[in-house]
Amino acid sequence: MIDVLIVGSVALDDVRTPFGEVHAALGGSAVYAALAANYLSSVGIVGVVGADFPEKYVRLLTERDIGVEGLEHAAGDTFRWKGYYDYDLGTAHTLETCLNVFADFAPKIPAAYQSAPFLFLANIDPVLQAEVLRQVHKPRLVILDTMNYWITHQREALLEVLARADVVMVNESEARQLTGTPHVLQAARWIRRHGPRGVVIKKGEHGALVFWGDQLFVVPAFPLETIKDPTGAGDTFAGGFIGTLAKLGDLSEQTLRVAASTAATLASFAVEDFSVHRLASLDGGEIRDRYQRLRSLALIDPFPGIALRSSGRPGPER
């Protein structure tokens, strides 16, 4: 049995950045998340590809021991995304999105995957996310991702599936749009009131905020000198997060901190090259070393035992 089930897109991407470009490169939320999670736990994916999907990409997944029993091959073309980034690598500019076979995607969870204890519902229609939940057997932890499009066009369906998730992962703009508040902390409380125990708000190059119950902690992004392609960084983070939780097997605050730090570490590798080239070729030593370097960045010494002077002034009048 697999530890982690990931349901999402499998894509061929055309990406251009100021540092190069690729065509028909392997991408998709399920792929990035699975490659990250697989460094820690056994993983199976559910998605769909077309007749044009290169066999070499299937081999890459199977050689990494990622289960592809749920990868459907349909007549037609694979989901394709074409876009570019300017020097502001935090913003993706979409030139073309061709859903192709993904437009008719109806997830079918293989029997061998239905009892996976950890489930990541990547960014797909919330109606399909709910269908996945109907096919699985009481997973221990469900992590849900979404995007602005579904918040606008499938809000009610999204709220229904959100109520059944344990952790929701969104970026800052998605959190604000979903909750109708400009304040991230208020947005996280709003989301938790609607069902999830945890919320992860991704802040790109500024790391992530992780809320679990009444606890809040900040995970920094690893500072990099070279970033070539930020595509898939958020899905890599999600895969590293759920893979670590599945590996360690508990949901304590300490484990969540380790999971988020591991997720940030893996995401930092993903952006160093185009597509999954860097992410798919790591070894344990590289990951462990960068994790320790990230950890050292986040350490804050205790406040020194010194007396502080007050301002000696009254507060401002209101």
MODA-V24026 format. One record per helix or strand of 2 or more residues. SS is the DSSP state (alpha for helix, beta for strand). FROM is the first residue (numbers start at 1). LEN is the number of residues. Records with the same first field share a line. If there is no record, write none. Layout:
SS->FROM-LEN ; FROM-LEN
This chain:
beta->4-4 ; 11-7 ; 20-8 ; 43-7 ; 67-7 ; 80-5 ; 93-6 ; 118-4 ; 141-5 ; 167-5 ; 198-5 ; 208-5 ; 215-5
alpha->29-9 ; 55-9 ; 100-5 ; 111-3 ; 126-10 ; 148-6 ; 155-8 ; 172-8 ; 184-10 ; 204-3 ; 233-16 ; 253-18 ; 279-3 ; 284-15
